[in-house]
Amino acid sequence: MHIVAAERCAKRPQVLGCGARSEFKARRLNAIIFRQKKIFCIAVLTVSVSKTTMKTAFASRKNMIPPEIFNQVDDKCNEGLALASADADDGAVMILRWCNKTFSKITGYRAAEALGQRGTILIGADLEQGVHLHIIEKLMGWENFSTEATNNRKNGETYWQRMSWTHLSDPATGDHWWLCSIIDLGKRPSGLSKEAQPLAGPVEVGSYAKTLDKVHRLEKENTRLHELAKSVAKDANEDALTGLSNRRHFEVEVKTWIEELKQHGKEFAVLYIDLDRFKFVNDTLGHDAGDRLLVSVADMLRELTDEYDLVARLGGDEFAILRPLGHSALEISSLADEIVSRMQTPFLCEGKSTACGASIGVAIAKTNMHDPDRIVADADEALYHSKEHGKGRWSFFTEKMHAKSIATKQLASDLLLACERQEFIPYFQPLIDAETGMIASAETLVRWAHPTRGVLAPGAFLDTARNIGILKRIDEIMFACLKDALSRLDKAGVHLPRFAVNVSAARLADPTFIHDIRSSGIAPERLTIEILESVYLDRIGEVVRWTIDELDELGVTIALDDFGTGHASVRGLLEIRPSILKIDRQFIQPVVEEASTRPLVASIVGIGKSLGMRIVAEGVETEEHARIVSDMGCDYLQGFHFGKPMSLEDLRNRLFENGGLFWPDAMSIEPDRARYITG
C-alpha cells in the first residue's frame, strides 16, 4: 500500500460544512498507483537542482571534497536542499536522508527531526490539491520538475515557495534518489489568490402543516403512514447485519453523486474494500464469529468517516465508501491508510485471536474524466491490483490497470473460443533413466496454439483460465490429445513407456477427475499424475485423499512435483505415498557451482529413498549436472540438457534418430551419496 497522507495541522480549516460537500478545482491525475511492502506514510517532494549541486552533495558524503568547503556550501547556500532515497518501484515513496541548514530554516524542521522521516512532512494543509496530485504524477514518472505554490512550515505558517526535484541514480547499486530544492518566495503574488471554497447552506426539513380540527384524525393517520414508509425505506436501504447502506442504496447514491459531478463539478472518491482471509475466519471460528467481525468492521468504518460520507456493505465481506474530495487528496489516502492499519489488529472472538486484514481500491471521480459512470468499476480494478500484489494494502486506480483489465477480458474471451476450437496442444519434455540413459517418460506440458500469436506457454494464459473456470475443459482436451499421441507413436514404431501430466489442487478435488481418466482411453500403467507440492499436503481434504486412493487402485503412478518449494512435509509424503519424488530445479541448478548445496540435495534424495520413492532431478542443464545428481542417487533426470519441451512431431523424430537413447554417457555405478552428505 502507498499512502500519500500526512498528519493534519491542528489549525487546519474545516473543508466541509453547512450540509453540503465543498467544491474545488484540481488538475487531472492520469495515473496514481502506489505500491508498498509495509505501511508507509509518504510525502511527495518536488524539486529541481543543478547537477553541480547534486554532485557536491554526493561527493561530500564520500569525503571527495574537503569538509571545510562543504560546510561553506551548507552555511551559505540560499536554497533549502534535501536528499531522499526513493523506492525502486515507486518514485513517490521516499525517506529523507540529508538536508542543509537553509532547508531547516525554510521548513522549520531541524535536521534531527527531518532525517529518517517520510516526505509527507513537507506537504502542508494549505498546499493546493491540484499541485499535490501534479507532484505525485511527476514523481511516479521519475521526471525532473518544479512547482510554485503556497505551502506550510512546521508551525503552520503559510508561505509562497518554489519546489524543484531532480532524479538521481547510483550506477553502481541501481539505487534511486531525489534531490529536492526549496526556495522561499515570500508572500503569494496578489494575482494568484487562492479560490475560496464555497459552502452550501443546510437543507431545511419541513414539518407537516397544521390542519383544521375536523381533519385532525386524518393528520394522525397520515403521520402513522409516513413513519411506516420511513421504516420500509430504511429496511430497503439498510444492511440488516451491520446497519450500513446496502448495495441497492449504494448504487442509487453513486448515480446521484455522478450527476452532481456532471452538473456541479462535485468531485468524489470511491473506496472499494475487501476483507482478506475472511473465509478462513468463517471456516475456523464459525459464521457467528464472521458476523461479529463484519459488525466490528462496520463500526470501525463509521468511526473513521463523517456525516458527508456514505458507507455501505455491498455483500459478503465487501464494503464501499463514497467520500467527497475535500481540500486535499490527503484525506482520501489517509482514510485508506487508517482502514488498512486498523484491520491489521488481530480480531478476538471468545478468547481466540485471528488476523483478517483488508485490501482497498481507490478511484477518484473528476470533472474531466472521460467516463465517470465507470468509477465503481475503476475502484474494483484497483482493489484487484492490491490483492494481486500481496493484499493488506491499497492502490489508486490508473489507466494502466484499465488497459490490463481490458486485455484480461479479451484473453478470457479468446480462451473460451480456444476451448471450442480445441486449440490447446501437448508439448513433451523427456525424463531420462539415469542408469541406462534411455527415455523413461515424457512430461506433458500444455501449450496454446493461438491463431495470431503463435504457440503460447502456460504462463501467458493459465492463471486467467483458472479464474474463469476452464481448467477442467483444458484437461479434457489434453487427455484426448494424449490418447492420440500415444497411438501415433505406437503406430510409428517408436517406444515411449509413459506420459506424465500435471494436476492442480482444484482438479484433484474434483470428484469427476477419476471418471475423466477412466474415459480417456489411456492405459493407466502408461500414465503418471504429477501433483504440485502447492496442493498443501498437510491439509488435503477427503475428496483429494479419495482421488489419490482411486488413482493408486487404477494403477496410475503418482509423482510429487517441485518438492522443496515450501509446502510439503514428511507427514504429507506419508499421506500421499507418491511413487516418484521430483526435486525442484532451484535445488538442482546450484550443485555444479556451489558445492555447499549438495548435502541438502543428497538429504532430500535420502528421505525419498527411505520412503521407497524413485527420485527425479529437475533442471539438469549440463553434463556435469547429470553426473553429480546421478552420483547422488537420482533415478531419473529432466532438463534442457536432454531436450526442451517439444511438439509431438519433434519428439517422434528424436526417438527415431536416437532410438530412445538420450544420454549415451550414463553412469551405471552405485551412487555414492555419503560424500555429498558430508560435503
N, C-alpha and C positions, 0 to 999 in steps of 0.2 A: 504494500500500500504506500502511496505517496500522499503527503499532506502539505498543502500549501496554506498552513494555518499558523497563527501567532496568537499569543495572549492579548486580549483586548486591553486597551489603555483604560484606566479607571475613570477618566473623564470623557470617554468616547461618547458622542451624542447618540441618542436612540435613532435607529434607522426607520423603524416602523411606528405608526401611531395613528390615532384618531379613526381607527376602524377600517383602514384600507392599506393595501400594500404600497410602499413607496415606489416611485419611478426613477429610472436613471438611464443614462446612455453609456454604452461600452463598445469598444471595438470588437470586431468579430474575432473569435478564437477558433481557428480551423482544427487544431489538434492539441488536446490536453490529455496526456496519458501519463500516469505515474506508476512506477514500479517500486516495490520495496521488499526487502527480506525481513525487516523488523519494522517496528512502528517508528516512523520518522515524522518530525515536525520541521519542515524545511521552509526557509525563506528564499525568496528569489532576489538575487542581486544582479544588477546590470551595470557593466562598466566597460570603458574602452580606454586603454592607456598605451602610451608609446612603447614600442618594442625595446627601446633603450632602457626605460624604467623597469620593464619586465626583467630584462637580463640583469640589471643591477640588483633587484630583489633576490633573484635566484643565486647570483654569484656570491652575494654577501653570506648567504646561508652556507655556502660551500667554502667560505673563507678564501675565495679567489680575489676579493677586494679587501684592502686594509680596513679594519673596523672603524678607524678614525674617519675615513671617507664616508663609509656607510652611515655612521652616526650623524654626520652633517646632512646627508640626504634626509634622514629621518627627522632631523630638527628643522630643516629649512624648507622642505617641500611644502607647497601651498595646497596640494591635493591630498585628500584622505585616501590612503591606499590600503588594500587588504588582499590577501591571498587565501583562496578557498580550494580545498581538494574536492573534486567532483566525482560522483558515481559514474562508472564507465557506461552504464546502461541508460542513464538519465541525467542530462546536463543540469536539470533543475534541482538535483539532490546534491547538497554540498555542506562542508563543515569549514568554518573559519580557522585558518592556521597561523596567520601573521597579519599584523596591521601596524601602521606608523602612528606617530603622535597626533598628526593632523586628523587622522581618521577618528581618534578618540575625542578630539576637540570638537569636531563637527557633529558626530553622532551622540556624544555623551557617554559612550561605552568605553571604560578603561580596557586596556589590553587584557588584563586578567579576567574581566567579565566577558569579553567578546570571544576570545580564543577557545576553541572547542565547542562553540555554540553553532547551531544551525542558522542558516541565513535568514530565518524569519525575524530575527531581532531587528532587521533593517526595513521591514515592511510595517509602516506606521498605519494607525487607524484612518488617517486622512489621505493616504495615497489613493488616487482615483482607481476605480476598478478596471477601467479600460487600460490604464498604464500597467496595472498589476498583471492582467492577462497577457498584454503585449510582452512583458518581461518573461513570463513563463514560456510563451511560444518561442521566443528567440533563444532562451537558454536550452530548451529541449532540442532545438535545431543546431546547437553549438555555433551560433552566429555571434560575431562581434557587433555591438550596437551601443547606442546612447539614448537616454531619455531625460527630459526636463519636466519636473512635476513637484507638487507640494508633498512633503513627507514630514515625519515627526522625529524629533530627537528622543532620547531615552526618557526625558522628563515630560514628554507630550507636547512640547513646544513645536509649532509648525514653522517650516522654512522652505524656500524655493531652492531646489538642488538640481545639479546635473549628475546623473549616474552613468558610468560607462563600463562596459565589460569587454575583456579580451580573453579569448580562449587560448590556453597554453597546454602543451603536452610534452611529456618526458619520453624522448625516443628510446631511451634505454629500458624503461619499465612499462611504457604504454599508459602511464597514469595521466589523468586529465585534471587540469587546474583552471580556475578562473582568477583573473587579475581585475580587481574592482577599484574604480576611481570615483570619489565623491567630491564635488565642488559645491561650496555654499554660495548660492547666487543671491542671497538676501531675501527680500520680500518678493512675492509673486507680482509680475507686471500687471498694471492696472487693467489692461485689455484682456486678461486671461482669467478673470474671476470665475470661481467655481460656480456651477449652476446650483441653485437651491433645490432641494428635494421637496416637491410639493406634497403636502399631506392632505388626505381626503377627510372629510367630516364623518362623524359617526352615523351609522344607519339608524334612523329613527323607527322604532317599532310602535305601531298604532295600537290602540285598545278598542274594544267594542263600544260603539256609541250607545249613549243612554236611550232607552226606549220608553215608550209610554207604559203606564202601569198595566194596561189591558194586554200588552204583549210580553209582560214580564216572564210568564211561564214559557213562552216560545224562546225568549232570550236564554233562559237557563238550559233549555234543551239544546239550543244552538251551541252553547258553551260546552255542554257534555259531548256533543258530536265533534266539536273542534278538538277537544282533548283526546278523544278516541282516535281521530285522524292523525294527530301528532304521534300517538303511541304506535299506530300502524306504520307510519312513515319511519319512525325510529327503528322498528323491527326490520323494516325493509332495507334500511341503510346501514345497520349496525351489525358487526360480527358478534354472534351470540356468545362466544367464549371470552373474547378479550374486551368487548365494548368499543373497539375501534371501528372506523368505517369499514364496510365490506367492499368486495370487488365491484359490485354494481354501483355503489355510491362513488367509489374512486373513479370509475370510468366516466360517470356523469360529470364529476368535478374536473377531470382532465380536459374534457371538451369545453367546459366553461372557462377554464384558465387559458386554453389555447385561443378562444375567442377574445378574451381580454388582451392577450398578447397581440393578436392581429389588429384589433381596433384601437387599443390604447397604449400598446408598447410595454405592457407589464410583463417583464421577463421573469422566469422562474426556473427552478431546478427540480429534477426528479431523482430521488434516491431509491434504487431498487435493491432490497435487502433479502438475502437468503441465508438461513442458518446452516452452518457446516456441522456435519455429524449428527444431525437431529434424529435421523433414522436409528443411529446407534443408541441414542438415549432412549427412544421408544422400545427398542429391542432388548436392552439390558435392564432398564429401570421400570418399564411398563408405560402404557399410554397415559395413565394418570400423571406420572412424572412429566411426560411430554407436554401434557396440557398445562401443568403448573409452570413449566419452562416458558411456554408461549405467553402465558399471562404475565410472567415476570418481564419478558422482553417487551410486551406492550406497555407495561408500567414504566419501564426504562425509557422507551421512546417518547411517552407523554412528558416525562421529566425533562428530556433534552430538547423538546420542541415548545413552541408557544402558540398562542391563540390564532395566529395568522397562518400556521402550517396545517396541512391535512395529513393525518397519519392513518394508514389503512392496513388491515391484514387481508391479503389477496387470496389466502387459502393455504392449507398445509403449513409450511414453515417459511412462507414468503410474505414480506411486508414491503410497504412503499410509503414514501414521504413526498408531498408536494411542498416546496418552500419558495416563497418569493425571493428573488435576487435582491439583496439589500445593497448597502453602500459598498460592500466589498465581497469578492468571491471567497474570502477567508471564512465567512460564515458557513458556506457550504462545505468546504474542505474540513473545517474544524468539527463540524457536526459528524461527518463521515468518520473522521479520526476517532472521535469520542465514542461512537457506537461500536466500532471495531475494538477499541480498548476495553470498553465495559464488557463486551462479550467474551473477552479472554479470561475473565474472572470465573473460576470454577463454579458450577451450579450445584447447590446442595439439595438433596432430597432424602428425607428420612435417614439422615446421618451419612448418606453416601454422596461422594463428590464426583462429578464428571465434567469434562470440558466439552464445550459446544463450539463456540466461535461463530463469526459471521463474515460473509463476503458481500461487497456492495458495488453496484454500478451506478455511476452518476452521469446524468446528461443535463445540459443547460439549454432551455428553450429561449432563443434570442430573436430579436425583431428581424434580423437579416438572414435567418436560416431558411433554406430552400423549402423544407417540408416539415413544419412544426408538428404535424399530426403524427410523425414518426418518433416523437420524443420518448415515449414509454419503451418502444422497441429499441431505441438507441441506448437507453439505460439498461435494458436487458442484455444487449450485446456487451456493454461494459462490464456487467456482472459476470457474464460468461468468461470474459477476458480475465477477471480477477480470480475466478475459480481455476481457470486453466493454468494460471501462473502461481499456484500454491495455496489458494484460499487464505482466509484470515487477513484480508487486505481489501482495498477499494481502488477503483480506477475510474478516471474520466473517460467518457466516450470520445473517440476520434474517428475521422473519416477512414483511416486505415482499417479500423475494426469493421466499419460498414462494408468496405471493399472485401475484407476477408469473409464476412458473413455471406455476401453475395456469391463469392467463389465457392464457399462450402455448400450453399444451397444448390448451385449449379452442379457441383460434384455429386451431391446426393441424387439429383435428378439423373445424371449420367450413369450412376451406379445402378439405379433401378432399371434403366434401359439396358445396361450391360447384362443384368440378370436375365432379362427377357431374350436378349440376343446370345446369351451364353458366351460372353467374351473373355471369361476367365480361363486361363490355361495353366497347366503344371510346368514348372521347371524342376530340374533334378540336380542334386549335388551328391557325388559318390561318398560312401563310407567304406574305408579300406580295412581289410583284415591285417592287423599289424604283424602277424606271424607269416602269412603267405603272400601278402601284397596284392591279393585278389579283391575284387569288389564284393562286398558282403551285403550291401543295401544301398538305397539312394533316398535321401531325404527329399520329400516333395514340398516345393515352395510355390505358393500361388503367385501368379502374375496376371495383370490385366492387359489384354491386347486392345488398347484404346485405338479407335479408328483414326484419330488425328494426331495423338501424342505418342504413338508407338507403344512398346511394351513397358508397363509401369510396375515398379517394385511395390511390395505391400505398404511401405512407409508412406506412399503417396495417397492411399485410399482406405487402408484397413480401419483406422480409427473412425472415419465417417461411416463406413459400412457397419461397424459395431453400433454406432449411435442410432442409426436408422433401422437396426434390427434385421439385417440381411445376411449375417454370417452363416446362418443355417442354410440358406439358399446357395451361398457360395460353396459351402461344404458339399452339398448335393451335386453341384456342377463338377467339383473337383473329383469326387468319388467316381462319377460317371466317366470322367477323363482317365482316371487311373485304371479302371477296368479295361478301357480301350487301349491304353498304353501297354499294359501287361500282355494283352492279346497280340498287339502288333510286334512286340519284342519276341514273344514266343514263336510267332509265325516266321519272323526273320531269322530264327535260329540262334539268337543271342541270349545268353543266360543272365538274368538278374534275379537273385534269390528272393528279395523282398523290397517293399516300399515302406517308408516311414512318413507319417502325417502328423503335423502339429495340431493340437486341440486346445481350445481355450477353456477357462473355468466355466464360463456360461454354457458352453456346448456340452461339457461333461455333466452339468446339472440338468440338461435337457433329457427328459425321460424317453424321447423319441430317438435319441442318438444310437442306441443299440439296434433298434429296428432299421435305421438307415444303413448301418453297417451290414446287417444281415441281408438287406435287399440290394446292396451294392453289387453283388455278384463276385466280389473279390475273395479269394480263398483266405481264411483267417490266418493260416500259417505263413502267408506271404505279406502280412500286414503288421506294421509296428505303429502304435499310437504313442506319440510323444506328448507328455503332459508338461506344460510350462511350470517351473517352480513357483511362479506367481499365483498359482492356484491356492496358495496358503495351506500347506499340507497339514498344519496343526489344527485347522478349522474346517476340514472337509465335512460336508453335510451327509445325510443319509442317502440322498439321491446319488451323489458323487461316489460314495462308497459302494452302493449297489451297482452303479455303472462299471466301476473298476472290477468288481467281482464277476460281472457278466462278461466283460472282455476277457478275463482270465479263463473262464469256462469255455468261451468260444475258441480259445487257442491263440488269441491275438497277443503279440508281445507288447509289453508296456515299458516305456522308457521315460525317465525323468530328465527333462531338458533344462539347460542353463543352470545346472546345480552350482550353488555357491553365490548366487546373486542376491541373497538376503532374506529368504522366507522359510526355507526348508529347515528341518531338524532331523536328528536320528529317529526321534519318535515318529515324525511324519513319514520317514522312509519305511519304518516298520509297518505303518498302517497301509501305505500304498503297495509295498512289496514290488517295486519295479524290477524287471529282469535286467535292464540296462540303465546305467547312470552316465549322463553326459556332462562332463566338466566344462563350464563356460569358458569361452575364448579369452576372457580377461585374466584368467589364471594361467592359461597355456602360453600365451604370446610372450610374457617376460622371461620364460625359463631359459632362453638362449643367452640373453644379455645379462640377466640378473640371477646369479646362482642362488641368492638368498631366498628366492621364491620357490625353489624346487622342493624343499621339505614340505611346504604346505600342499603342493600338488600330490606329492607322494603320500601324505597323510590322508587326503581325500580318496586316493586310489585304495589305500589300505582299508578305509572304512567300507567302501563299496565291496571290496573283495571279501571282507569279513562277513558281509551280509549276503554273499553268494551272487553278487551282481557282476555283469561284464561292464567294462569301462570304455567310454568313448571320449577321446580328446578332441575338442572343437578348436578351430583357429590354427590348425597346423599349416604354416605357410612356407616353411623351408625344409630342406633335407635334415638340417640339424634339429629342428623342432621334432620331426618324425622320429629320429633316432633317440632323442632324450626321453620323450614320453613313452616310446615303446620299451625302452630300458626300465622305465618306472613301473611297467606292468599294464599299460593301457592296451586293451584288446582291439579297439578299432580307432581309426584316425580319420578326421574330416577337416578339410580346409582347402585353400586356394592352391596348395602345393600339388594336390591331386586333381583339382578342377573346380572352377567357379560354377555356380548354378547355370544349367544349360537346358536347352529345349530337348524334347524327346528325340528329335532327329539327330541333334548333336551327340546325345548320349548313345544312341544306336551306332553312330559312326565310330565313336571312341571304342565301343565294345567290339565292333568289327575289327578295328585296327589293332587293338592290344589283346584281344581275346579275354578281356576282363582283368588283365594284369596291369594295375596302375602303379605299383611300386616294386620294380624288379629287385631293388636292393633291400628288401625286407629282411629284418634280422630274426632268424629262428634261434633265439637264445633265451635262456631263462632270465626273466627280469631281475635286476639287482636293485631292489628298492631301498635296501638298507643304507646304501651310501648316500642316497638323496635325503633320507630322513635325518641322517646325522650331519648333512651339509658337506 
